[in-house]
Amino acid sequence: MKIMVKRNYITAKGRLHGPGDVLDLADQEAKRFLTSGQAEQVATPKPAAVKKKVEKAAPTLPDPAPEALKRKK
């Protein structure tokens, strides 16, 4: 769960974090900070659906050699 520190300093993941820091913590640890009022939950944006454009490739043929064009039968 992502949280943002609102007030005071908190220790999480072995580091000291201050107001404005955004952390991704385990739910149980995050709830502890939420209930104490030291942090607020940050909404995680859902990734937008990625639309891949698929183009049909036209078969390409090699360019004819100039000698083939000049040849007369």
KAQUIMO-V441387 format. One record per residue. NEAR is the number of other C-alpha atoms within 12 Angstrom. Layout:
near
NEAR
NEAR
This chain:
near
22
24
33
30
30
23
18
18
19
29
20
21
13
7
11
14
22
20
19
19
25
23
31
23
23
15
15
13
21
29
21
21
29
24
14
16
19
25
32
26
26
20
13
13
8
7
7
6
7
7
7
6
6
6
6
6
6
6
6
7
7
7
9
11
10
9
9
10
10
9
9
6
5
